[in-house]
């Protein structure tokens, strides 16, 4: 299952998917809210190892120049609104 959202979900949603193994292998989240506002960024959580979603990510980058950033990453690079402890 893939959620393609036009707003960033609450951190509790990210944590629920990330910390629940049965969900994190089956659900991918893409928050395209910044891309909708003209900033070519997209937060993602994708641990599904699904080849279709890998191609989708390549398509977003190739066709729209969208930079996909994992939601859980080096948090010092993200604005405060995205910071969440893992």
Jmol script that loads the backbone (N, CA, C; Angstrom):
load data "model"
ATOM      1  N   UNK A   1       0.842  -1.159   0.000  1.00  0.00           N
ATOM      2  CA  UNK A   1       0.000   0.000   0.000  1.00  0.00           C
ATOM      3  C   UNK A   1       0.896   1.233   0.000  1.00  0.00           C
ATOM      4  N   UNK A   2       0.469   2.235  -0.716  1.00  0.00           N
ATOM      5  CA  UNK A   2       1.232   3.481  -0.793  1.00  0.00           C
ATOM      6  C   UNK A   2       0.315   4.643  -0.471  1.00  0.00           C
ATOM      7  N   UNK A   3       0.791   5.511   0.404  1.00  0.00           N
ATOM      8  CA  UNK A   3       0.078   6.737   0.704  1.00  0.00           C
ATOM      9  C   UNK A   3       0.848   7.870   0.055  1.00  0.00           C
ATOM     10  N   UNK A   4       0.230   8.564  -0.875  1.00  0.00           N
ATOM     11  CA  UNK A   4       0.819   9.746  -1.498  1.00  0.00           C
ATOM     12  C   UNK A   4       0.006  10.928  -0.997  1.00  0.00           C
ATOM     13  N   UNK A   5       0.639  11.738  -0.156  1.00  0.00           N
ATOM     14  CA  UNK A   5      -0.080  12.774   0.572  1.00  0.00           C
ATOM     15  C   UNK A   5       0.325  14.168   0.122  1.00  0.00           C
ATOM     16  N   UNK A   6      -0.611  15.103   0.231  1.00  0.00           N
ATOM     17  CA  UNK A   6      -0.304  16.501  -0.100  1.00  0.00           C
ATOM     18  C   UNK A   6      -0.027  17.328   1.153  1.00  0.00           C
ATOM     19  N   UNK A   7       0.117  16.652   2.289  1.00  0.00           N
ATOM     20  CA  UNK A   7       0.552  17.311   3.515  1.00  0.00           C
ATOM     21  C   UNK A   7       1.340  16.304   4.346  1.00  0.00           C
ATOM     22  N   UNK A   8       2.196  16.815   5.187  1.00  0.00           N
ATOM     23  CA  UNK A   8       3.018  15.958   6.026  1.00  0.00           C
ATOM     24  C   UNK A   8       2.177  15.409   7.162  1.00  0.00           C
ATOM     25  N   UNK A   9       2.117  14.086   7.295  1.00  0.00           N
ATOM     26  CA  UNK A   9       1.344  13.522   8.406  1.00  0.00           C
ATOM     27  C   UNK A   9       2.029  13.798   9.742  1.00  0.00           C
ATOM     28  N   UNK A  10       1.267  13.676  10.789  1.00  0.00           N
ATOM     29  CA  UNK A  10       1.792  13.872  12.136  1.00  0.00           C
ATOM     30  C   UNK A  10       2.892  12.843  12.417  1.00  0.00           C
ATOM     31  N   UNK A  11       3.879  13.189  13.239  1.00  0.00           N
ATOM     32  CA  UNK A  11       4.959  12.252  13.561  1.00  0.00           C
ATOM     33  C   UNK A  11       4.476  10.906  14.085  1.00  0.00           C
ATOM     34  N   UNK A  12       3.340  10.872  14.748  1.00  0.00           N
ATOM     35  CA  UNK A  12       2.837   9.608  15.265  1.00  0.00           C
ATOM     36  C   UNK A  12       2.560   8.617  14.128  1.00  0.00           C
ATOM     37  N   UNK A  13       2.138   9.120  12.970  1.00  0.00           N
ATOM     38  CA  UNK A  13       1.888   8.250  11.813  1.00  0.00           C
ATOM     39  C   UNK A  13       3.200   7.663  11.309  1.00  0.00           C
ATOM     40  N   UNK A  14       4.226   8.521  11.158  1.00  0.00           N
ATOM     41  CA  UNK A  14       5.538   8.048  10.710  1.00  0.00           C
ATOM     42  C   UNK A  14       6.056   6.978  11.671  1.00  0.00           C
ATOM     43  N   UNK A  15       5.960   7.261  12.966  1.00  0.00           N
ATOM     44  CA  UNK A  15       6.460   6.321  13.962  1.00  0.00           C
ATOM     45  C   UNK A  15       5.695   5.005  13.944  1.00  0.00           C
ATOM     46  N   UNK A  16       4.392   5.072  13.797  1.00  0.00           N
ATOM     47  CA  UNK A  16       3.578   3.862  13.754  1.00  0.00           C
ATOM     48  C   UNK A  16       4.025   2.948  12.623  1.00  0.00           C
ATOM     49  N   UNK A  17       4.197   3.513  11.433  1.00  0.00           N
ATOM     50  CA  UNK A  17       4.621   2.713  10.285  1.00  0.00           C
ATOM     51  C   UNK A  17       6.043   2.199  10.500  1.00  0.00           C
ATOM     52  N   UNK A  18       6.940   3.072  10.916  1.00  0.00           N
ATOM     53  CA  UNK A  18       8.352   2.713  11.081  1.00  0.00           C
ATOM     54  C   UNK A  18       8.545   1.636  12.146  1.00  0.00           C
ATOM     55  N   UNK A  19       7.825   1.731  13.253  1.00  0.00           N
ATOM     56  CA  UNK A  19       8.063   0.844  14.389  1.00  0.00           C
ATOM     57  C   UNK A  19       7.218  -0.420  14.388  1.00  0.00           C
ATOM     58  N   UNK A  20       6.350  -0.578  13.413  1.00  0.00           N
ATOM     59  CA  UNK A  20       5.513  -1.767  13.333  1.00  0.00           C
ATOM     60  C   UNK A  20       5.961  -2.581  12.119  1.00  0.00           C
ATOM     61  N   UNK A  21       6.751  -3.645  12.354  1.00  0.00           N
ATOM     62  CA  UNK A  21       7.332  -4.388  11.233  1.00  0.00           C
ATOM     63  C   UNK A  21       6.326  -4.861  10.180  1.00  0.00           C
ATOM     64  N   UNK A  22       5.152  -5.294  10.617  1.00  0.00           N
ATOM     65  CA  UNK A  22       4.176  -5.761   9.634  1.00  0.00           C
ATOM     66  C   UNK A  22       3.664  -4.630   8.751  1.00  0.00           C
ATOM     67  N   UNK A  23       3.728  -3.389   9.242  1.00  0.00           N
ATOM     68  CA  UNK A  23       3.311  -2.240   8.439  1.00  0.00           C
ATOM     69  C   UNK A  23       4.459  -1.682   7.606  1.00  0.00           C
ATOM     70  N   UNK A  24       5.647  -1.579   8.203  1.00  0.00           N
ATOM     71  CA  UNK A  24       6.760  -0.926   7.508  1.00  0.00           C
ATOM     72  C   UNK A  24       7.192  -1.690   6.258  1.00  0.00           C
ATOM     73  N   UNK A  25       6.925  -2.974   6.206  1.00  0.00           N
ATOM     74  CA  UNK A  25       7.259  -3.755   5.010  1.00  0.00           C
ATOM     75  C   UNK A  25       6.142  -3.739   3.978  1.00  0.00           C
ATOM     76  N   UNK A  26       4.975  -3.162   4.348  1.00  0.00           N
ATOM     77  CA  UNK A  26       3.830  -3.185   3.451  1.00  0.00           C
ATOM     78  C   UNK A  26       3.301  -1.808   3.066  1.00  0.00           C
ATOM     79  N   UNK A  27       3.678  -0.771   3.831  1.00  0.00           N
ATOM     80  CA  UNK A  27       3.134   0.570   3.593  1.00  0.00           C
ATOM     81  C   UNK A  27       4.276   1.537   3.327  1.00  0.00           C
ATOM     82  N   UNK A  28       4.139   2.311   2.269  1.00  0.00           N
ATOM     83  CA  UNK A  28       5.094   3.391   1.966  1.00  0.00           C
ATOM     84  C   UNK A  28       4.335   4.709   2.027  1.00  0.00           C
ATOM     85  N   UNK A  29       5.012   5.735   2.537  1.00  0.00           N
ATOM     86  CA  UNK A  29       4.406   7.065   2.638  1.00  0.00           C
ATOM     87  C   UNK A  29       5.271   8.054   1.858  1.00  0.00           C
ATOM     88  N   UNK A  30       4.616   8.853   1.038  1.00  0.00           N
ATOM     89  CA  UNK A  30       5.273   9.947   0.326  1.00  0.00           C
ATOM     90  C   UNK A  30       4.504  11.223   0.637  1.00  0.00           C
ATOM     91  N   UNK A  31       5.173  12.202   1.238  1.00  0.00           N
ATOM     92  CA  UNK A  31       4.553  13.494   1.559  1.00  0.00           C
ATOM     93  C   UNK A  31       5.052  14.515   0.545  1.00  0.00           C
ATOM     94  N   UNK A  32       4.201  14.830  -0.409  1.00  0.00           N
ATOM     95  CA  UNK A  32       4.575  15.709  -1.523  1.00  0.00           C
ATOM     96  C   UNK A  32       4.167  17.161  -1.300  1.00  0.00           C
ATOM     97  N   UNK A  33       3.856  17.553  -0.072  1.00  0.00           N
ATOM     98  CA  UNK A  33       3.361  18.905   0.172  1.00  0.00           C
ATOM     99  C   UNK A  33       4.327  19.986  -0.287  1.00  0.00           C
ATOM    100  N   UNK A  34       5.624  19.797  -0.109  1.00  0.00           N
ATOM    101  CA  UNK A  34       6.567  20.822  -0.563  1.00  0.00           C
ATOM    102  C   UNK A  34       6.632  20.869  -2.083  1.00  0.00           C
ATOM    103  N   UNK A  35       6.512  19.724  -2.731  1.00  0.00           N
ATOM    104  CA  UNK A  35       6.517  19.698  -4.196  1.00  0.00           C
ATOM    105  C   UNK A  35       5.295  20.441  -4.741  1.00  0.00           C
ATOM    106  N   UNK A  36       4.156  20.309  -4.057  1.00  0.00           N
ATOM    107  CA  UNK A  36       2.954  21.031  -4.481  1.00  0.00           C
ATOM    108  C   UNK A  36       3.124  22.535  -4.356  1.00  0.00           C
ATOM    109  N   UNK A  37       3.956  22.964  -3.406  1.00  0.00           N
ATOM    110  CA  UNK A  37       4.149  24.400  -3.213  1.00  0.00           C
ATOM    111  C   UNK A  37       5.341  24.944  -3.992  1.00  0.00           C
ATOM    112  N   UNK A  38       5.924  24.121  -4.868  1.00  0.00           N
ATOM    113  CA  UNK A  38       6.991  24.601  -5.733  1.00  0.00           C
ATOM    114  C   UNK A  38       8.400  24.267  -5.277  1.00  0.00           C
ATOM    115  N   UNK A  39       8.545  23.630  -4.131  1.00  0.00           N
ATOM    116  CA  UNK A  39       9.862  23.216  -3.647  1.00  0.00           C
ATOM    117  C   UNK A  39      10.026  21.736  -4.001  1.00  0.00           C
ATOM    118  N   UNK A  40      11.031  21.388  -4.788  1.00  0.00           N
ATOM    119  CA  UNK A  40      11.131  20.005  -5.286  1.00  0.00           C
ATOM    120  C   UNK A  40      11.659  19.013  -4.239  1.00  0.00           C
ATOM    121  N   UNK A  41      10.941  18.889  -3.134  1.00  0.00           N
ATOM    122  CA  UNK A  41      11.306  17.940  -2.087  1.00  0.00           C
ATOM    123  C   UNK A  41      10.126  17.039  -1.779  1.00  0.00           C
ATOM    124  N   UNK A  42      10.445  15.861  -1.288  1.00  0.00           N
ATOM    125  CA  UNK A  42       9.419  14.909  -0.885  1.00  0.00           C
ATOM    126  C   UNK A  42       9.981  14.078   0.252  1.00  0.00           C
ATOM    127  N   UNK A  43       9.267  14.056   1.370  1.00  0.00           N
ATOM    128  CA  UNK A  43       9.654  13.169   2.461  1.00  0.00           C
ATOM    129  C   UNK A  43       9.069  11.800   2.180  1.00  0.00           C
ATOM    130  N   UNK A  44       9.847  10.770   2.496  1.00  0.00           N
ATOM    131  CA  UNK A  44       9.350   9.424   2.229  1.00  0.00           C
ATOM    132  C   UNK A  44       9.701   8.488   3.369  1.00  0.00           C
ATOM    133  N   UNK A  45       8.907   7.451   3.472  1.00  0.00           N
ATOM    134  CA  UNK A  45       9.194   6.311   4.317  1.00  0.00           C
ATOM    135  C   UNK A  45       8.836   5.105   3.471  1.00  0.00           C
ATOM    136  N   UNK A  46       9.846   4.407   2.987  1.00  0.00           N
ATOM    137  CA  UNK A  46       9.611   3.261   2.123  1.00  0.00           C
ATOM    138  C   UNK A  46      10.617   2.168   2.459  1.00  0.00           C
ATOM    139  N   UNK A  47      10.148   1.177   3.178  1.00  0.00           N
ATOM    140  CA  UNK A  47      10.967   0.007   3.497  1.00  0.00           C
ATOM    141  C   UNK A  47      10.365  -1.250   2.871  1.00  0.00           C
ATOM    142  N   UNK A  48       9.567  -1.046   1.834  1.00  0.00           N
ATOM    143  CA  UNK A  48       8.829  -2.154   1.244  1.00  0.00           C
ATOM    144  C   UNK A  48       9.654  -3.027   0.304  1.00  0.00           C
ATOM    145  N   UNK A  49      10.757  -2.501  -0.196  1.00  0.00           N
ATOM    146  CA  UNK A  49      11.575  -3.195  -1.193  1.00  0.00           C
ATOM    147  C   UNK A  49      10.756  -3.573  -2.425  1.00  0.00           C
ATOM    148  N   UNK A  50       9.813  -2.707  -2.778  1.00  0.00           N
ATOM    149  CA  UNK A  50       8.930  -2.922  -3.916  1.00  0.00           C
ATOM    150  C   UNK A  50       9.528  -2.250  -5.148  1.00  0.00           C
ATOM    151  N   UNK A  51       9.741  -3.021  -6.202  1.00  0.00           N
ATOM    152  CA  UNK A  51      10.376  -2.499  -7.418  1.00  0.00           C
ATOM    153  C   UNK A  51       9.512  -1.431  -8.092  1.00  0.00           C
ATOM    154  N   UNK A  52       8.209  -1.542  -7.977  1.00  0.00           N
ATOM    155  CA  UNK A  52       7.320  -0.542  -8.573  1.00  0.00           C
ATOM    156  C   UNK A  52       7.520   0.805  -7.875  1.00  0.00           C
ATOM    157  N   UNK A  53       7.637   0.788  -6.559  1.00  0.00           N
ATOM    158  CA  UNK A  53       7.849   2.039  -5.826  1.00  0.00           C
ATOM    159  C   UNK A  53       9.247   2.601  -6.078  1.00  0.00           C
ATOM    160  N   UNK A  54      10.216   1.741  -6.275  1.00  0.00           N
ATOM    161  CA  UNK A  54      11.554   2.221  -6.646  1.00  0.00           C
ATOM    162  C   UNK A  54      11.498   2.945  -7.981  1.00  0.00           C
ATOM    163  N   UNK A  55      10.757   2.407  -8.926  1.00  0.00           N
ATOM    164  CA  UNK A  55      10.590   3.064 -10.229  1.00  0.00           C
ATOM    165  C   UNK A  55       9.806   4.369 -10.090  1.00  0.00           C
ATOM    166  N   UNK A  56       8.807   4.380  -9.220  1.00  0.00           N
ATOM    167  CA  UNK A  56       8.044   5.598  -8.957  1.00  0.00           C
ATOM    168  C   UNK A  56       8.971   6.694  -8.435  1.00  0.00           C
ATOM    169  N   UNK A  57       9.864   6.350  -7.517  1.00  0.00           N
ATOM    170  CA  UNK A  57      10.810   7.321  -6.972  1.00  0.00           C
ATOM    171  C   UNK A  57      11.753   7.840  -8.056  1.00  0.00           C
ATOM    172  N   UNK A  58      12.225   6.954  -8.921  1.00  0.00           N
ATOM    173  CA  UNK A  58      13.088   7.375 -10.030  1.00  0.00           C
ATOM    174  C   UNK A  58      12.331   8.317 -10.962  1.00  0.00           C
ATOM    175  N   UNK A  59      11.054   8.002 -11.213  1.00  0.00           N
ATOM    176  CA  UNK A  59      10.217   8.831 -12.069  1.00  0.00           C
ATOM    177  C   UNK A  59      10.063  10.243 -11.481  1.00  0.00           C
ATOM    178  N   UNK A  60       9.774  10.336 -10.178  1.00  0.00           N
ATOM    179  CA  UNK A  60       9.631  11.648  -9.548  1.00  0.00           C
ATOM    180  C   UNK A  60      10.903  12.476  -9.689  1.00  0.00           C
ATOM    181  N   UNK A  61      12.038  11.821  -9.526  1.00  0.00           N
ATOM    182  CA  UNK A  61      13.318  12.523  -9.631  1.00  0.00           C
ATOM    183  C   UNK A  61      13.613  12.919 -11.072  1.00  0.00           C
ATOM    184  N   UNK A  62      13.446  11.977 -11.972  1.00  0.00           N
ATOM    185  CA  UNK A  62      13.778  12.209 -13.381  1.00  0.00           C
ATOM    186  C   UNK A  62      12.833  13.208 -14.043  1.00  0.00           C
ATOM    187  N   UNK A  63      11.546  13.040 -13.862  1.00  0.00           N
ATOM    188  CA  UNK A  63      10.575  13.860 -14.582  1.00  0.00           C
ATOM    189  C   UNK A  63      10.275  15.202 -13.915  1.00  0.00           C
ATOM    190  N   UNK A  64      10.352  15.248 -12.591  1.00  0.00           N
ATOM    191  CA  UNK A  64       9.960  16.461 -11.878  1.00  0.00           C
ATOM    192  C   UNK A  64      11.077  17.062 -11.034  1.00  0.00           C
ATOM    193  N   UNK A  65      12.239  16.411 -11.014  1.00  0.00           N
ATOM    194  CA  UNK A  65      13.367  16.929 -10.247  1.00  0.00           C
ATOM    195  C   UNK A  65      13.132  16.903  -8.748  1.00  0.00           C
ATOM    196  N   UNK A  66      12.235  16.049  -8.290  1.00  0.00           N
ATOM    197  CA  UNK A  66      11.908  15.971  -6.866  1.00  0.00           C
ATOM    198  C   UNK A  66      12.990  15.195  -6.129  1.00  0.00           C
ATOM    199  N   UNK A  67      13.486  15.799  -5.071  1.00  0.00           N
ATOM    200  CA  UNK A  67      14.495  15.160  -4.234  1.00  0.00           C
ATOM    201  C   UNK A  67      13.765  14.411  -3.120  1.00  0.00           C
ATOM    202  N   UNK A  68      13.941  13.112  -3.080  1.00  0.00           N
ATOM    203  CA  UNK A  68      13.304  12.288  -2.060  1.00  0.00           C
ATOM    204  C   UNK A  68      14.205  12.198  -0.845  1.00  0.00           C
ATOM    205  N   UNK A  69      13.672  12.589   0.293  1.00  0.00           N
ATOM    206  CA  UNK A  69      14.436  12.566   1.534  1.00  0.00           C
ATOM    207  C   UNK A  69      13.756  11.613   2.505  1.00  0.00           C
ATOM    208  N   UNK A  70      14.493  10.629   3.015  1.00  0.00           N
ATOM    209  CA  UNK A  70      13.888   9.745   4.022  1.00  0.00           C
ATOM    210  C   UNK A  70      13.464  10.550   5.247  1.00  0.00           C
ATOM    211  N   UNK A  71      12.305  10.254   5.767  1.00  0.00           N
ATOM    212  CA  UNK A  71      11.839  10.980   6.942  1.00  0.00           C
ATOM    213  C   UNK A  71      12.763  10.734   8.125  1.00  0.00           C
ATOM    214  N   UNK A  72      13.226   9.516   8.285  1.00  0.00           N
ATOM    215  CA  UNK A  72      14.156   9.182   9.354  1.00  0.00           C
ATOM    216  C   UNK A  72      15.554   9.201   8.765  1.00  0.00           C
ATOM    217  N   UNK A  73      16.291  10.253   9.031  1.00  0.00           N
ATOM    218  CA  UNK A  73      17.644  10.414   8.504  1.00  0.00           C
ATOM    219  C   UNK A  73      18.440  11.260   9.472  1.00  0.00           C
ATOM    220  N   UNK A  74      19.530  11.805   8.992  1.00  0.00           N
ATOM    221  CA  UNK A  74      20.318  12.723   9.800  1.00  0.00           C
ATOM    222  C   UNK A  74      19.478  13.963  10.035  1.00  0.00           C
ATOM    223  N   UNK A  75      18.904  14.080  11.206  1.00  0.00           N
ATOM    224  CA  UNK A  75      17.932  15.119  11.475  1.00  0.00           C
ATOM    225  C   UNK A  75      18.519  16.520  11.532  1.00  0.00           C
ATOM    226  N   UNK A  76      19.828  16.656  11.568  1.00  0.00           N
ATOM    227  CA  UNK A  76      20.413  17.994  11.612  1.00  0.00           C
ATOM    228  C   UNK A  76      20.230  18.716  10.292  1.00  0.00           C
ATOM    229  N   UNK A  77      19.927  17.991   9.210  1.00  0.00           N
ATOM    230  CA  UNK A  77      19.754  18.608   7.897  1.00  0.00           C
ATOM    231  C   UNK A  77      18.320  19.054   7.641  1.00  0.00           C
ATOM    232  N   UNK A  78      17.403  18.708   8.517  1.00  0.00           N
ATOM    233  CA  UNK A  78      16.002  19.011   8.283  1.00  0.00           C
ATOM    234  C   UNK A  78      15.556  20.227   9.078  1.00  0.00           C
ATOM    235  N   UNK A  79      14.585  20.970   8.541  1.00  0.00           N
ATOM    236  CA  UNK A  79      14.018  22.077   9.297  1.00  0.00           C
ATOM    237  C   UNK A  79      13.358  21.545  10.578  1.00  0.00           C
ATOM    238  N   UNK A  80      13.229  22.374  11.620  1.00  0.00           N
ATOM    239  CA  UNK A  80      12.673  21.918  12.898  1.00  0.00           C
ATOM    240  C   UNK A  80      11.308  21.233  12.791  1.00  0.00           C
ATOM    241  N   UNK A  81      10.472  21.618  11.841  1.00  0.00           N
ATOM    242  CA  UNK A  81       9.129  21.026  11.778  1.00  0.00           C
ATOM    243  C   UNK A  81       9.191  19.535  11.439  1.00  0.00           C
ATOM    244  N   UNK A  82      10.310  19.054  10.895  1.00  0.00           N
ATOM    245  CA  UNK A  82      10.419  17.648  10.545  1.00  0.00           C
ATOM    246  C   UNK A  82      11.197  16.838  11.569  1.00  0.00           C
ATOM    247  N   UNK A  83      11.747  17.482  12.570  1.00  0.00           N
ATOM    248  CA  UNK A  83      12.594  16.762  13.503  1.00  0.00           C
ATOM    249  C   UNK A  83      11.769  15.854  14.394  1.00  0.00           C
ATOM    250  N   UNK A  84      12.225  14.641  14.530  1.00  0.00           N
ATOM    251  CA  UNK A  84      11.574  13.643  15.361  1.00  0.00           C
ATOM    252  C   UNK A  84      12.648  12.665  15.790  1.00  0.00           C
ATOM    253  N   UNK A  85      12.633  12.297  17.023  1.00  0.00           N
ATOM    254  CA  UNK A  85      13.647  11.390  17.541  1.00  0.00           C
ATOM    255  C   UNK A  85      13.273   9.959  17.225  1.00  0.00           C
ATOM    256  N   UNK A  86      14.293   9.188  16.829  1.00  0.00           N
ATOM    257  CA  UNK A  86      14.047   7.779  16.558  1.00  0.00           C
ATOM    258  C   UNK A  86      14.808   6.941  17.556  1.00  0.00           C
TER     259      UNK A  86
END
end "model"
wireframe off; spacefill off
backbone 0.3
color backbone group
